[in-house]
């Protein structure tokens, strides 16, 4: 996972990636929890600055929101591919 628009240069979110590594995709409850934790870790990993586009807190929250959405989208896509 990587972010770019909230930092001065692209930043790999290694902590969030580590939380997702090895999680079984067929355990929906565990997967949902891990995705939430990964999104929280992603938000905690960035140190954005405030500017005319938003405060640092707002940008950090947007990282959390977009990480959750991206992970949810991947899970939904996988479900469609598996016929779920």
Residue pairs with C-beta under 8 A, 6 or more apart in sequence:
1 12
1 13
1 16
1 17
1 38
1 42
1 67
1 70
2 10
2 11
2 12
2 13
3 10
3 11
3 13
3 42
3 46
3 63
4 10
4 11
6 46
6 48
6 59
6 60
6 62
6 63
7 46
7 47
7 48
11 45
11 46
13 41
13 42
13 45
13 46
13 67
14 45
15 41
15 42
15 44
15 45
16 38
16 39
16 41
16 42
16 45
16 67
17 38
19 34
19 37
19 38
19 41
20 34
20 35
20 38
20 71
23 30
23 31
23 34
24 30
24 31
25 31
25 75
25 78
31 75
35 68
35 71
35 72
35 75
36 68
38 67
38 71
39 64
39 65
39 67
39 68
39 71
40 64
42 63
42 64
42 67
43 60
43 61
43 63
43 64
43 67
44 60
46 59
46 60
46 63
47 56
48 56
48 59
48 60
48 63
49 56
50 56
50 59
53 59
54 62
